[in-house]
Amino acid sequence: MSDQEQADAAESAEEADAESDAEPETEDAGLADGDFVRLAYTIRTADDGDVIDTTDEEVAEEAEIDTEEYEFEPRIVALGAGHVFPSVEEELIGKSVGDKGTVDVPAEDAFGEYDPDEVETVKADKIPEDSRYPGAQVQIDNRQGHLETIIGGRARVDFNHPLAGEDLEYEYEVLEAIEDREEKASGMLGMYLQDAPEVRIETVTEEEETVTEDDDGEEVVETEEVEKDVLYVTATQSMQMNQQWMFQKQQIAQDLMGRLDLDRVVVEEVIEGGGMGGLGGMMGGMGGAGAGDIEEALEDIDVDADEIADELDDELDEE
């Protein structure tokens, strides 16, 4: 072997050793529990294909769903937070942005099997008069149901979920992985409340006291500055009236703090107005005059208290 061939062989051996020492390239493991994604989806009943939920406005219009009352746009969901059916969540784990598919969701994994024992007979007077007709949605003893029949003083109410016993088809597309914490917070609130309020995350510095003991066993109070991540939520009127928020705000806040590594959630109530405009009822005795007109009229009047008193005395003497 010539000197040149030996040199080439030695160089090839060094390159092979370098490649073997290099770390192997790791493939993207895909979505995992705790990840946030923007998801487009449409849910249909398996038997007849009825659309029961969608993020696509065109699909909603075709299904004759009221498109004025709801906003149809992709949703942000947190994997592991119960935002989607368990079988759908299992499907999404390991997927990547751009993946799409359809998941068959059995009834027990969706809204449960139909339970005949959940159909009960109750006294009709437990139902408001304007809801005493077949098909009406009623709430009795904090249970939601729909009225099947009503005869005399008795009513037959089905407390099963309207979709109980229905197998579903969940068509999805993973549009984006969400990294921004404010966007994650807004998305989580949107899933809980069907309305995404304005949010912001700020880092604030606070003083905290810690109590320790010195060498003599005496308590020593030390103060140190610590940084806290605080989520500020601007409460909308619809949010304040939302029953889930009213009864579960503590649990929702705890979920936000746990999943987004926050120290505190602050809900801000914003009241906007136009000066005295909202107090118009207080002006009822003034002939409907505006505040500006009243002020101008008072400025034009030269009031003399003694003169008014004399006039009243004269009127009393005449009587």
VENSULJO-V231048 format. One record per residue. N is the residue number from 1. SS is DSSP state (helix for helix, strand for strand, loop for the rest). PHI is phi in whole degrees, -180 to 180 (none if undefined). OMEGA is omega in whole degrees, 0 to 359 (NA if undefined). Layout:
# VENSULJO-V231048
n=N ss=SS phi=PHI omega=OMEGA
n=N ss=SS phi=PHI omega=OMEGA
This chain:
# VENSULJO-V231048
n=1 ss=loop phi=none omega=181
n=2 ss=loop phi=-72 omega=178
n=3 ss=helix phi=-61 omega=181
n=4 ss=helix phi=-67 omega=179
n=5 ss=helix phi=-65 omega=178
n=6 ss=helix phi=-65 omega=180
n=7 ss=helix phi=-65 omega=179
n=8 ss=helix phi=-63 omega=180
n=9 ss=helix phi=-65 omega=180
n=10 ss=helix phi=-65 omega=179
n=11 ss=helix phi=-65 omega=179
n=12 ss=helix phi=-63 omega=180
n=13 ss=helix phi=-65 omega=179
n=14 ss=helix phi=-65 omega=179
n=15 ss=helix phi=-65 omega=179
n=16 ss=helix phi=-65 omega=178
n=17 ss=helix phi=-64 omega=180
n=18 ss=helix phi=-65 omega=179
n=19 ss=helix phi=-65 omega=181
n=20 ss=helix phi=-70 omega=180
n=21 ss=helix phi=-79 omega=182
n=22 ss=loop phi=-68 omega=179
n=23 ss=loop phi=-70 omega=179
n=24 ss=loop phi=-67 omega=178
n=25 ss=loop phi=-68 omega=181
n=26 ss=loop phi=-95 omega=178
n=27 ss=loop phi=-82 omega=177
n=28 ss=loop phi=-62 omega=182
n=29 ss=loop phi=-78 omega=179
n=30 ss=loop phi=84 omega=183
n=31 ss=loop phi=-68 omega=181
n=32 ss=loop phi=-136 omega=178
n=33 ss=loop phi=-56 omega=181
n=34 ss=loop phi=99 omega=179
n=35 ss=loop phi=-74 omega=176
n=36 ss=strand phi=-110 omega=179
n=37 ss=strand phi=-136 omega=172
n=38 ss=strand phi=-94 omega=190
n=39 ss=strand phi=-124 omega=168
n=40 ss=strand phi=-102 omega=183
n=41 ss=strand phi=-154 omega=171
n=42 ss=strand phi=-140 omega=181
n=43 ss=strand phi=-113 omega=179
n=44 ss=strand phi=-126 omega=171
n=45 ss=strand phi=-74 omega=184
n=46 ss=loop phi=-69 omega=186
n=47 ss=loop phi=-73 omega=186
n=48 ss=loop phi=-118 omega=176
n=49 ss=loop phi=74 omega=178
n=50 ss=loop phi=-69 omega=178
n=51 ss=strand phi=-79 omega=179
n=52 ss=strand phi=-110 omega=176
n=53 ss=strand phi=-165 omega=180
n=54 ss=strand phi=-160 omega=173
n=55 ss=loop phi=-104 omega=184
n=56 ss=loop phi=-104 omega=183
n=57 ss=helix phi=-65 omega=179
n=58 ss=helix phi=-64 omega=178
n=59 ss=helix phi=-63 omega=179
n=60 ss=helix phi=-64 omega=179
n=61 ss=helix phi=-64 omega=178
n=62 ss=helix phi=-62 omega=180
n=63 ss=loop phi=-85 omega=180
n=64 ss=loop phi=59 omega=173
n=65 ss=loop phi=-90 omega=182
n=66 ss=loop phi=-63 omega=183
n=67 ss=loop phi=-87 omega=179
n=68 ss=loop phi=-86 omega=184
n=69 ss=loop phi=-81 omega=184
n=70 ss=loop phi=-124 omega=174
n=71 ss=loop phi=-97 omega=181
n=72 ss=loop phi=-106 omega=179
n=73 ss=loop phi=-154 omega=180
n=74 ss=loop phi=-54 omega=183
n=75 ss=strand phi=-108 omega=172
n=76 ss=strand phi=-93 omega=179
n=77 ss=strand phi=-125 omega=177
n=78 ss=strand phi=-104 omega=179
n=79 ss=loop phi=-69 omega=182
n=80 ss=loop phi=95 omega=182
n=81 ss=loop phi=-100 omega=181
n=82 ss=loop phi=78 omega=180
n=83 ss=loop phi=-77 omega=178
n=84 ss=loop phi=-130 omega=179
n=85 ss=loop phi=-61 omega=182
n=86 ss=helix phi=-54 omega=181
n=87 ss=helix phi=-68 omega=176
n=88 ss=helix phi=-71 omega=178
n=89 ss=helix phi=-60 omega=178
n=90 ss=helix phi=-62 omega=178
n=91 ss=helix phi=-66 omega=186
n=92 ss=helix phi=-75 omega=179
n=93 ss=loop phi=-61 omega=181
n=94 ss=loop phi=93 omega=179
n=95 ss=loop phi=-77 omega=180
n=96 ss=loop phi=-127 omega=178
n=97 ss=loop phi=-59 omega=182
n=98 ss=loop phi=101 omega=179
n=99 ss=loop phi=-71 omega=177
n=100 ss=strand phi=-144 omega=180
n=101 ss=strand phi=176 omega=179
n=102 ss=strand phi=-132 omega=181
n=103 ss=strand phi=-115 omega=173
n=104 ss=strand phi=-83 omega=183
n=105 ss=strand phi=-112 omega=179
n=106 ss=loop phi=-68 omega=185
n=107 ss=helix phi=-55 omega=183
n=108 ss=helix phi=-67 omega=179
n=109 ss=helix phi=-94 omega=182
n=110 ss=loop phi=-105 omega=182
n=111 ss=loop phi=-111 omega=175
n=112 ss=loop phi=88 omega=175
n=113 ss=loop phi=-73 omega=178
n=114 ss=loop phi=-72 omega=182
n=115 ss=loop phi=-113 omega=180
n=116 ss=helix phi=-59 omega=180
n=117 ss=helix phi=-70 omega=179
n=118 ss=helix phi=-84 omega=175
n=119 ss=strand phi=-99 omega=188
n=120 ss=strand phi=-129 omega=174
n=121 ss=strand phi=-101 omega=182
n=122 ss=strand phi=-129 omega=176
n=123 ss=strand phi=-69 omega=183
n=124 ss=helix phi=-63 omega=182
n=125 ss=helix phi=-72 omega=174
n=126 ss=helix phi=-80 omega=183
n=127 ss=loop phi=-110 omega=177
n=128 ss=loop phi=-56 omega=184
n=129 ss=helix phi=-57 omega=183
n=130 ss=helix phi=-75 omega=177
n=131 ss=helix phi=-113 omega=183
n=132 ss=loop phi=-91 omega=176
n=133 ss=loop phi=-150 omega=182
n=134 ss=loop phi=-58 omega=179
n=135 ss=loop phi=96 omega=182
n=136 ss=loop phi=-67 omega=174
n=137 ss=strand phi=-82 omega=184
n=138 ss=strand phi=-130 omega=176
n=139 ss=strand phi=-126 omega=183
n=140 ss=strand phi=-129 omega=181
n=141 ss=loop phi=51 omega=178
n=142 ss=loop phi=64 omega=176
n=143 ss=strand phi=-119 omega=182
n=144 ss=strand phi=-95 omega=179
n=145 ss=strand phi=-156 omega=175
n=146 ss=strand phi=-128 omega=185
n=147 ss=strand phi=-78 omega=178
n=148 ss=strand phi=-88 omega=180
n=149 ss=strand phi=-144 omega=174
n=150 ss=strand phi=-143 omega=181
n=151 ss=strand phi=-133 omega=180
n=152 ss=loop phi=61 omega=182
n=153 ss=loop phi=-96 omega=182
n=154 ss=strand phi=-122 omega=180
n=155 ss=strand phi=-131 omega=179
n=156 ss=strand phi=-104 omega=186
n=157 ss=strand phi=-120 omega=178
n=158 ss=strand phi=-99 omega=181
n=159 ss=loop phi=-94 omega=173
n=160 ss=loop phi=-68 omega=172
n=161 ss=loop phi=-62 omega=181
n=162 ss=loop phi=-54 omega=180
n=163 ss=loop phi=-105 omega=178
n=164 ss=loop phi=-60 omega=180
n=165 ss=loop phi=86 omega=181
n=166 ss=loop phi=-95 omega=168
n=167 ss=loop phi=-78 omega=186
n=168 ss=strand phi=-123 omega=171
n=169 ss=strand phi=-120 omega=184
n=170 ss=strand phi=-113 omega=180
n=171 ss=strand phi=-95 omega=187
n=172 ss=strand phi=-139 omega=169
n=173 ss=strand phi=-145 omega=178
n=174 ss=strand phi=-84 omega=186
n=175 ss=strand phi=-93 omega=188
n=176 ss=strand phi=-164 omega=170
n=177 ss=strand phi=-94 omega=185
n=178 ss=strand phi=-96 omega=180
n=179 ss=loop phi=-112 omega=183
n=180 ss=loop phi=-69 omega=185
n=181 ss=helix phi=-68 omega=179
n=182 ss=helix phi=-65 omega=178
n=183 ss=helix phi=-67 omega=176
n=184 ss=helix phi=-64 omega=181
n=185 ss=helix phi=-63 omega=179
n=186 ss=helix phi=-63 omega=179
n=187 ss=helix phi=-65 omega=179
n=188 ss=helix phi=-64 omega=178
n=189 ss=helix phi=-64 omega=178
n=190 ss=helix phi=-64 omega=178
n=191 ss=helix phi=-68 omega=180
n=192 ss=helix phi=-71 omega=193
n=193 ss=helix phi=-110 omega=185
n=194 ss=loop phi=60 omega=179
n=195 ss=loop phi=-158 omega=184
n=196 ss=loop phi=-98 omega=180
n=197 ss=loop phi=-75 omega=176
n=198 ss=loop phi=-72 omega=180
n=199 ss=strand phi=-137 omega=172
n=200 ss=strand phi=-153 omega=178
n=201 ss=strand phi=-116 omega=179
n=202 ss=strand phi=-125 omega=175
n=203 ss=strand phi=-99 omega=182
n=204 ss=strand phi=-113 omega=178
n=205 ss=strand phi=-104 omega=181
n=206 ss=strand phi=-128 omega=176
n=207 ss=strand phi=-96 omega=178
n=208 ss=strand phi=-125 omega=179
n=209 ss=strand phi=-102 omega=175
n=210 ss=strand phi=-123 omega=181
n=211 ss=strand phi=-109 omega=178
n=212 ss=strand phi=-127 omega=178
n=213 ss=strand phi=-118 omega=176
n=214 ss=loop phi=-85 omega=183
n=215 ss=loop phi=-64 omega=181
n=216 ss=loop phi=-93 omega=179
n=217 ss=loop phi=84 omega=179
n=218 ss=loop phi=-84 omega=179
n=219 ss=strand phi=-72 omega=179
n=220 ss=strand phi=-126 omega=179
n=221 ss=strand phi=-96 omega=179
n=222 ss=strand phi=-116 omega=179
n=223 ss=strand phi=-114 omega=178
n=224 ss=strand phi=-138 omega=179
n=225 ss=strand phi=-90 omega=179
n=226 ss=strand phi=-129 omega=179
n=227 ss=strand phi=-98 omega=180
n=228 ss=strand phi=-123 omega=173
n=229 ss=strand phi=-93 omega=186
n=230 ss=strand phi=-117 omega=175
n=231 ss=strand phi=-95 omega=177
n=232 ss=strand phi=-103 omega=182
n=233 ss=strand phi=-118 omega=176
n=234 ss=strand phi=-85 omega=185
n=235 ss=strand phi=-77 omega=174
n=236 ss=loop phi=-86 omega=179
n=237 ss=helix phi=-63 omega=180
n=238 ss=helix phi=-66 omega=178
n=239 ss=helix phi=-65 omega=181
n=240 ss=helix phi=-67 omega=180
n=241 ss=helix phi=-93 omega=182
n=242 ss=loop phi=-71 omega=184
n=243 ss=helix phi=-64 omega=180
n=244 ss=helix phi=-63 omega=178
n=245 ss=helix phi=-68 omega=182
n=246 ss=helix phi=-61 omega=186
n=247 ss=helix phi=-101 omega=185
n=248 ss=helix phi=-130 omega=184
n=249 ss=helix phi=-61 omega=180
n=250 ss=helix phi=-65 omega=180
n=251 ss=helix phi=-66 omega=180
n=252 ss=helix phi=-64 omega=179
n=253 ss=helix phi=-63 omega=179
n=254 ss=helix phi=-63 omega=179
n=255 ss=helix phi=-65 omega=178
n=256 ss=helix phi=-61 omega=182
n=257 ss=helix phi=-65 omega=182
n=258 ss=helix phi=-68 omega=185
n=259 ss=helix phi=-82 omega=184
n=260 ss=helix phi=-112 omega=177
n=261 ss=loop phi=55 omega=179
n=262 ss=loop phi=-105 omega=178
n=263 ss=loop phi=-98 omega=185
n=264 ss=strand phi=-160 omega=173
n=265 ss=strand phi=-121 omega=180
n=266 ss=strand phi=-117 omega=178
n=267 ss=strand phi=-100 omega=182
n=268 ss=strand phi=-103 omega=176
n=269 ss=strand phi=-99 omega=181
n=270 ss=loop phi=-108 omega=178
n=271 ss=loop phi=-116 omega=179
n=272 ss=loop phi=-112 omega=181
n=273 ss=loop phi=-158 omega=180
n=274 ss=loop phi=-122 omega=178
n=275 ss=helix phi=68 omega=183
n=276 ss=helix phi=-85 omega=185
n=277 ss=helix phi=-56 omega=183
n=278 ss=helix phi=-78 omega=182
n=279 ss=helix phi=-112 omega=184
n=280 ss=helix phi=-57 omega=182
n=281 ss=helix phi=-62 omega=180
n=282 ss=helix phi=-74 omega=183
n=283 ss=helix phi=-98 omega=186
n=284 ss=helix phi=-58 omega=182
n=285 ss=helix phi=-84 omega=184
n=286 ss=helix phi=-113 omega=174
n=287 ss=loop phi=69 omega=178
n=288 ss=loop phi=76 omega=181
n=289 ss=loop phi=-68 omega=177
n=290 ss=loop phi=-76 omega=183
n=291 ss=helix phi=-61 omega=180
n=292 ss=helix phi=-64 omega=180
n=293 ss=helix phi=-63 omega=181
n=294 ss=helix phi=-65 omega=181
n=295 ss=helix phi=-62 omega=180
n=296 ss=helix phi=-65 omega=181
n=297 ss=helix phi=-65 omega=180
n=298 ss=helix phi=-65 omega=180
n=299 ss=helix phi=-66 omega=182
n=300 ss=helix phi=-82 omega=184
n=301 ss=loop phi=-97 omega=176
n=302 ss=loop phi=-99 omega=187
n=303 ss=loop phi=-92 omega=175
n=304 ss=loop phi=-122 omega=186
n=305 ss=helix phi=-63 omega=181
n=306 ss=helix phi=-65 omega=180
n=307 ss=helix phi=-66 omega=179
n=308 ss=helix phi=-64 omega=180
n=309 ss=helix phi=-63 omega=179
n=310 ss=helix phi=-64 omega=180
n=311 ss=helix phi=-64 omega=179
n=312 ss=helix phi=-66 omega=179
n=313 ss=helix phi=-63 omega=180
n=314 ss=helix phi=-63 omega=179
n=315 ss=helix phi=-64 omega=180
n=316 ss=helix phi=-68 omega=180
n=317 ss=helix phi=-65 omega=180
n=318 ss=helix phi=-65 omega=180
n=319 ss=loop phi=-70 omega=NA
